[in-house]
Amino acid sequence: MMPSHGDPSRTVLAAMSGGVDSSLTAALLARRGMTVIGVTMKTFCYTGSEGPSRTCCGLEGIADAKSVAAQLGIAHLVFDVEEQFTRDVIDDFVSEYAAGRTPIPCVRCNSFTKFGDLLRRADSLGCEWMATGHYARVERQNGGPARMMTSADADKDQTYFLWGIPRAALERLVLPIGGLTKPRVRNAARKLGLDTADKPESFEICFVPDNDYAGVLRQYLPDDHPALSPGEFLLEDGSVVGEHGGYARFTVGQRKGLPGGFAEPMFVLGIRPGRREVVIGPIESLARSSLTAGGANWLDSPLEPGEPVGVRVRHRAPVVEGTVVGADDDSFTIDLTLPRRAVTPGQSAVVYRGDVVAGGGVILSAQTHAAGAPTV
């Protein structure tokens, strides 16, 4: 439900990254009679670095957002959140890889930096609402609490990255493009003549140029840190089959960069940071039938033991059915109806009740209960 033209509180703070999605978001709100204040967050210091100037988090993104705001005749502000971003996202990225886990910086950024800052800025600027260009929906029925729903475009759904946002932010959030597909978004932006209508999407992490994760870690960790030091490749039976150049270069499910000479393809099954070991094995050994997640955040009512739910363990992976084994305010365990491959510590487990996002958490561990079951 959007505020109506007759609503006295029609001011909205619109996050503008410089991409087509957030540009159309601001344009649609302005055309609906809202008073729109565009805001772009500077998350990363690009001076003297090979940072992503062409991404929606880079310098070009700031310039494009400012250009679109001028086209729309709306105010545009740039806020420097580099200190918070470094603390919440980059420091966590480094510590998680150092611990042998695989983090998702975009989840951390949304959960701890962007949405919290948007909420504070909205309050300071007198904005009743705030908006982003994410592919998700917010449902409000009969004055009840807001609920986050999956996007109308299943291929673009971004709820996997939004489970950790503050509940207070959800109550004031509007997502104008959540009911649109990406082609419709681009067509609408072209009809409005927006400068970003045909801007290519970027899939890089803003502070990881050329997807060189190890290069970022080398900037923050000492040269002799175990995560970047040689260690052994092991098979499941403990046999040593090779040496790697640092376990931080690997993640569960990875195939690239592993020893050869086996009768079947090998994949990373697990990382043992204390011993600097990377365990590898065949694809069937990746199957996990249960997961435990911590750091939970609930956007809907918390889970109940025995409750049937859907869970997604990777972006764009299918939602699989499961049953809640245990849950509290901070953690949950779910048994999966069908085992799932490469359930990776550090990644997100997002829980759904149908199309409603119940919440989620960070995967701590995954287990196998039975062999021979089909996997997804």
C-alpha positions as CSV (number, residue, x, y, z in Angstrom):
1,M,0.0,0.0,0.0
2,M,1.4,3.4,-1.0
3,P,0.6,6.7,0.6
4,S,-2.2,8.4,-1.3
5,H,-2.1,11.9,-2.8
6,G,-4.2,13.1,0.1
7,D,-1.8,11.8,2.8
8,P,-0.2,14.8,4.6
9,S,2.9,12.7,5.0
10,R,4.0,12.3,1.4
11,T,7.7,12.8,1.7
12,V,9.9,9.8,0.9
13,L,13.7,9.3,1.1
14,A,14.7,7.3,-2.0
15,A,18.0,5.5,-2.1
16,M,19.6,6.1,-5.5
17,S,22.6,3.9,-6.4
18,G,22.9,5.2,-9.9
19,G,21.4,2.1,-11.5
20,V,18.2,1.8,-13.5
21,D,16.2,0.2,-10.7
22,S,16.6,2.9,-8.1
23,S,16.3,5.6,-10.8
24,L,12.9,4.3,-11.9
25,T,11.9,4.0,-8.2
26,A,12.5,7.7,-7.6
27,A,10.7,8.6,-10.9
28,L,7.6,6.5,-10.1
29,L,7.4,8.0,-6.6
30,A,7.7,11.6,-8.0
31,R,5.0,10.8,-10.6
32,R,2.7,9.6,-7.9
33,G,2.8,13.1,-6.3
34,M,5.3,12.2,-3.5
35,T,7.9,14.7,-2.4
36,V,11.1,12.7,-3.1
37,I,14.5,13.3,-1.7
38,G,17.1,11.2,-3.4
39,V,20.1,10.0,-1.4
40,T,23.3,8.2,-2.4
41,M,25.6,6.5,0.1
42,K,29.3,6.7,-0.5
43,T,30.4,3.5,1.1
44,F,34.0,3.1,0.0
45,C,37.1,5.3,-0.5
46,Y,38.0,5.2,-4.2
47,T,41.0,7.6,-4.1
48,G,44.2,5.9,-5.1
49,S,42.5,2.5,-5.5
50,E,41.4,0.3,-8.3
51,G,37.9,0.4,-6.9
52,P,34.8,-0.1,-9.0
53,S,34.3,3.3,-10.5
54,R,31.7,1.9,-12.9
55,T,29.6,0.0,-10.5
56,C,26.4,1.3,-8.8
57,C,28.5,1.7,-5.6
58,G,31.3,3.6,-7.3
59,L,31.9,7.1,-8.4
60,E,30.1,6.7,-11.6
61,G,27.0,5.6,-9.7
62,I,27.1,8.8,-7.6
63,A,27.3,10.9,-10.7
64,D,24.5,9.0,-12.5
65,A,22.2,9.2,-9.5
66,K,22.8,13.0,-9.3
67,S,22.1,13.3,-13.1
68,V,18.7,11.4,-12.8
69,A,17.7,13.5,-9.8
70,A,18.3,16.6,-11.8
71,Q,16.2,15.1,-14.6
72,L,13.4,14.5,-12.2
73,G,13.7,17.9,-10.5
74,I,14.2,16.3,-7.0
75,A,16.7,17.1,-4.3
76,H,19.8,14.8,-4.2
77,L,22.1,14.3,-1.3
78,V,25.3,12.2,-0.9
79,F,26.1,10.8,2.6
80,D,29.5,9.4,3.5
81,V,29.0,6.1,5.3
82,E,32.6,4.8,4.7
83,E,33.4,4.4,8.4
84,Q,30.2,2.4,9.1
85,F,30.7,0.4,5.9
86,T,34.3,-0.5,6.8
87,R,33.3,-1.6,10.3
88,D,30.1,-3.5,9.3
89,V,31.1,-4.9,6.0
90,I,34.8,-4.9,5.1
91,D,36.0,-5.9,8.6
92,D,33.4,-8.7,8.7
93,F,34.4,-9.8,5.2
94,V,38.0,-10.2,6.3
95,S,37.3,-11.9,9.6
96,E,34.8,-14.4,8.1
97,Y,37.3,-15.5,5.3
98,A,40.0,-15.7,8.0
99,A,37.7,-18.1,9.9
100,G,37.1,-20.3,6.9
101,R,33.6,-19.0,6.1
102,T,32.2,-17.4,3.0
103,P,30.4,-14.1,3.8
104,I,27.8,-12.1,1.8
105,P,28.8,-8.4,1.9
106,C,25.5,-7.2,0.4
107,V,23.6,-8.8,3.2
108,R,25.8,-7.2,5.8
109,C,25.6,-3.8,4.0
110,N,21.8,-3.9,3.9
111,S,21.4,-5.3,7.4
112,F,23.9,-3.1,9.3
113,T,24.8,-0.1,7.2
114,K,22.3,1.1,4.5
115,F,18.9,0.5,5.9
116,G,19.8,1.7,9.4
117,D,21.3,4.8,8.0
118,L,18.4,5.4,5.7
119,L,16.1,5.2,8.7
120,R,18.1,7.7,10.6
121,R,18.3,10.1,7.6
122,A,14.6,9.8,7.0
123,D,13.9,10.8,10.6
124,S,16.4,13.8,10.4
125,L,14.9,15.0,7.1
126,G,11.3,14.6,8.2
127,C,10.5,11.8,5.7
128,E,7.7,9.5,6.7
129,W,8.7,6.9,4.1
130,M,11.8,5.5,2.5
131,A,12.2,3.6,-0.7
132,T,14.8,1.4,-2.6
133,G,14.9,-0.2,-6.0
134,H,15.0,-3.8,-4.7
135,Y,13.1,-6.6,-6.4
136,A,10.8,-7.4,-3.5
137,R,7.4,-6.4,-2.2
138,V,6.0,-4.9,1.0
139,E,2.4,-5.9,1.9
140,R,0.3,-4.0,4.3
141,Q,-3.3,-5.3,5.0
142,N,-5.9,-3.8,7.2
143,G,-3.5,-1.7,9.2
144,G,-1.5,-4.8,10.2
145,P,2.3,-5.0,10.3
146,A,4.2,-4.7,7.1
147,R,5.4,-8.0,5.6
148,M,8.1,-8.5,3.1
149,M,7.1,-10.6,0.0
150,T,9.0,-12.1,-2.8
151,S,9.3,-10.2,-6.1
152,A,6.9,-10.6,-9.0
153,D,10.1,-11.4,-11.1
154,A,11.4,-14.6,-9.7
155,D,14.6,-14.4,-11.6
156,K,15.4,-11.0,-10.0
157,D,14.0,-11.6,-6.5
158,Q,16.4,-10.0,-4.0
159,T,14.8,-11.0,-0.7
160,Y,17.8,-13.2,-0.1
161,F,19.8,-10.0,0.6
162,L,17.1,-8.3,2.7
163,W,16.3,-10.7,5.5
164,G,18.5,-8.8,8.0
165,I,17.1,-5.3,7.6
166,P,15.7,-3.6,10.8
167,R,12.0,-4.4,11.4
168,A,11.5,-0.6,12.0
169,A,12.8,0.0,8.5
170,L,10.4,-2.5,6.9
171,E,7.4,-0.6,8.5
172,R,8.3,2.5,6.5
173,L,9.6,0.9,3.4
174,V,8.1,1.2,-0.1
175,L,9.4,-0.9,-3.0
176,P,7.8,0.5,-6.2
177,I,9.4,-1.9,-8.7
178,G,8.8,-5.1,-6.7
179,G,5.8,-6.0,-8.9
180,L,7.7,-5.4,-12.2
181,T,10.0,-7.6,-14.2
182,K,13.4,-6.3,-15.3
183,P,12.4,-5.8,-19.0
184,R,9.4,-3.7,-17.8
185,V,11.6,-1.6,-15.6
186,R,14.0,-0.8,-18.5
187,N,11.1,-0.1,-20.8
188,A,9.5,2.3,-18.3
189,A,12.8,4.0,-17.7
190,R,13.3,4.5,-21.5
191,K,9.8,6.0,-21.8
192,L,10.7,8.5,-19.1
193,G,14.0,9.2,-20.8
194,L,16.0,8.4,-17.7
195,D,19.8,8.6,-18.3
196,T,20.3,5.2,-16.7
197,A,17.7,3.3,-18.7
198,D,20.2,1.1,-20.5
199,K,23.0,1.1,-18.0
200,P,24.5,-2.4,-17.6
201,E,24.1,-4.2,-14.4
202,S,27.2,-4.8,-12.2
203,F,27.6,-8.0,-10.2
204,E,30.9,-7.2,-8.5
205,I,31.3,-6.5,-4.8
206,C,32.0,-2.8,-4.6
207,F,35.3,-3.1,-2.7
208,V,36.6,-6.3,-4.5
209,P,37.9,-5.1,-7.9
210,D,38.0,-7.9,-10.5
211,N,36.5,-10.3,-7.9
212,D,40.0,-10.7,-6.4
213,Y,39.0,-11.7,-2.9
214,A,42.5,-12.8,-1.9
215,G,43.8,-9.5,-3.0
216,V,41.5,-7.7,-0.6
217,L,42.5,-10.0,2.2
218,R,46.2,-9.4,1.6
219,Q,45.5,-5.7,2.2
220,Y,44.1,-6.4,5.7
221,L,45.8,-9.5,6.9
222,P,49.5,-10.0,7.7
223,D,51.5,-11.9,5.1
224,D,51.9,-14.9,7.3
225,H,48.2,-15.2,8.3
226,P,47.0,-18.9,8.1
227,A,44.2,-17.9,5.7
228,L,46.8,-17.0,3.1
229,S,49.4,-19.6,4.0
230,P,50.0,-23.0,2.3
231,G,48.1,-25.9,3.6
232,E,47.0,-29.4,2.6
233,F,44.2,-30.7,0.4
234,L,42.6,-33.8,2.0
235,L,40.1,-36.4,0.9
236,E,37.3,-37.4,3.2
237,D,39.4,-40.3,4.5
238,G,42.2,-38.0,5.5
239,S,44.5,-38.8,2.6
240,V,46.7,-35.8,1.6
241,V,46.3,-35.2,-2.2
242,G,48.0,-31.8,-2.7
243,E,48.9,-28.4,-1.3
244,H,47.0,-25.1,-1.6
245,G,48.1,-21.5,-1.3
246,G,45.7,-20.4,1.4
247,Y,42.2,-21.7,2.5
248,A,40.7,-18.3,2.1
249,R,40.9,-18.8,-1.7
250,F,38.2,-21.6,-1.4
251,T,34.6,-22.0,-0.6
252,V,32.3,-25.0,-0.1
253,G,31.1,-26.2,-3.5
254,Q,34.1,-24.8,-5.4
255,R,35.6,-26.9,-8.2
256,K,38.2,-24.5,-9.7
257,G,41.8,-24.7,-8.4
258,L,41.6,-28.2,-7.0
259,P,44.0,-31.1,-7.6
260,G,43.4,-33.2,-10.7
261,G,43.9,-36.8,-11.6
262,F,40.7,-38.2,-10.1
263,A,38.2,-40.4,-11.9
264,E,35.4,-37.8,-11.2
265,P,35.2,-34.1,-10.6
266,M,36.1,-33.0,-7.1
267,F,34.6,-30.2,-5.1
268,V,35.4,-28.4,-1.8
269,L,33.5,-30.1,1.0
270,G,34.8,-28.2,3.9
271,I,37.5,-25.9,5.3
272,R,39.4,-26.5,8.6
273,P,41.0,-23.2,9.4
274,G,42.7,-24.4,12.5
275,R,44.7,-26.9,10.5
276,R,44.8,-24.9,7.3
277,E,43.1,-27.9,5.5
278,V,40.7,-27.9,2.6
279,V,38.7,-31.1,2.3
280,I,37.6,-32.2,-1.2
281,G,35.4,-35.0,-2.6
282,P,32.9,-35.9,-5.2
283,I,29.7,-34.0,-5.8
284,E,27.5,-36.5,-3.9
285,S,29.4,-35.7,-0.8
286,L,28.2,-32.1,-0.9
287,A,24.7,-33.0,0.1
288,R,23.4,-31.7,3.4
289,S,20.0,-32.5,4.9
290,S,20.0,-30.1,7.9
291,L,21.3,-26.7,8.7
292,T,21.8,-24.4,11.7
293,A,21.9,-20.7,11.4
294,G,22.6,-17.9,13.9
295,G,22.3,-14.1,14.1
296,A,18.7,-14.5,13.2
297,N,16.4,-11.6,12.3
298,W,12.6,-11.9,12.1
299,L,10.6,-9.8,9.7
300,D,7.5,-11.9,10.4
301,S,6.6,-13.9,13.5
302,P,9.4,-16.1,14.8
303,L,9.6,-19.8,13.8
304,E,7.9,-22.5,15.8
305,P,9.4,-26.0,16.2
306,G,7.6,-28.5,13.9
307,E,6.5,-25.7,11.5
308,P,6.9,-26.5,7.7
309,V,8.8,-23.7,5.9
310,G,10.7,-23.0,2.8
311,V,14.4,-22.1,2.9
312,R,16.9,-20.7,0.4
313,V,20.6,-21.2,1.0
314,R,22.0,-19.3,-2.0
315,H,20.9,-16.4,-4.2
316,R,18.8,-17.7,-7.1
317,A,18.8,-21.2,-5.7
318,P,15.4,-22.8,-5.4
319,V,13.5,-22.5,-2.2
320,V,13.4,-26.0,-0.7
321,E,10.9,-27.4,1.8
322,G,11.9,-28.1,5.4
323,T,10.7,-28.5,8.9
324,V,11.8,-26.3,11.8
325,V,13.6,-28.5,14.4
326,G,14.4,-25.8,16.8
327,A,14.3,-22.0,16.9
328,D,14.8,-19.1,19.3
329,D,15.3,-15.3,19.0
330,D,18.9,-15.7,17.7
331,S,19.1,-19.1,15.9
332,F,17.2,-21.9,14.2
333,T,17.7,-25.4,12.8
334,I,15.8,-26.8,9.8
335,D,15.7,-30.3,8.5
336,L,15.4,-30.2,4.7
337,T,12.9,-32.5,2.9
338,L,15.5,-33.0,0.1
339,P,19.2,-32.6,0.8
340,R,20.8,-29.5,-0.7
341,R,24.3,-29.3,-2.1
342,A,26.9,-26.9,-0.9
343,V,25.2,-25.5,2.2
344,T,28.0,-23.1,3.1
345,P,28.9,-21.6,6.5
346,G,28.8,-17.8,6.3
347,Q,26.1,-17.7,3.6
348,S,22.5,-16.8,4.4
349,A,19.6,-19.2,5.1
350,V,16.4,-17.2,4.3
351,V,13.2,-18.7,5.6
352,Y,9.8,-18.3,3.7
353,R,6.2,-18.9,4.6
354,G,4.9,-19.1,1.0
355,D,5.8,-15.8,-0.5
356,V,6.3,-14.1,2.9
357,V,9.9,-13.7,4.1
358,A,9.8,-14.9,7.7
359,G,13.4,-13.9,8.3
360,G,16.8,-15.5,8.1
361,G,20.2,-16.1,9.6
362,V,23.9,-16.8,8.8
363,I,24.6,-20.5,8.2
364,L,26.8,-21.9,11.0
365,S,26.9,-25.5,10.1
366,A,25.2,-28.1,7.9
367,Q,24.8,-31.9,8.5
368,T,23.9,-35.0,6.6
369,H,21.4,-37.4,8.2
370,A,21.0,-40.0,5.4
371,A,22.8,-41.2,2.4
372,G,21.4,-41.9,-1.0
373,A,18.6,-39.3,-1.0
374,P,18.1,-37.2,-4.1
375,T,19.5,-33.7,-3.9
376,V,18.6,-30.2,-5.2
